[in-house]
Amino acid sequence: PYYSFSIITDCKFLGPILGFLSSRNAKIENVISGDLCEIFGKISVLDSLGLAENLRNISRGHASVQLEYSGFIVANKAEEERIFSYLSEITTTYLQHA
């Protein structure tokens, strides 16, 4: 599953935020610059975990994000492996605390 996102931030944080989104495999669709910068794109649900907290840290609290369910995109082999790895990690953690 994927989200469409919109991030509003002070433009001085645009570079670091775009770099962070790239590290999360986000697909940037548009950037609008003005008094503030707005970034539009898509990100997988898995890659979006912790997104808001990381954006706040990068921007020192000067960024906000809105996520909206966007549908499914067929995962490639690398994405499947990341999903299975994540699921096995959280299952193991859950079982250790049960």
HELIX and SHEET records of a PDB file:
HELIX    1   1 CYS A   11  PHE A   13  5                                   3    
HELIX    2   2 LEU A   14  SER A   23  1                                  10    
HELIX    3   3 VAL A   45  SER A   48  1                                   4    
HELIX    4   4 LEU A   51  ILE A   58  1                                   8    
HELIX    5   5 LYS A   77  HIS A   97  1                                  21    
SHEET    1   A 4 LYS A  27  SER A  33  0                                        
SHEET    2   A 4 CYS A  37  SER A  44 -1                                        
SHEET    3   A 4 TYR A   2  THR A   9 -1                                        
SHEET    4   A 4 ALA A  63  GLY A  71 -1                                        
END                                                                             
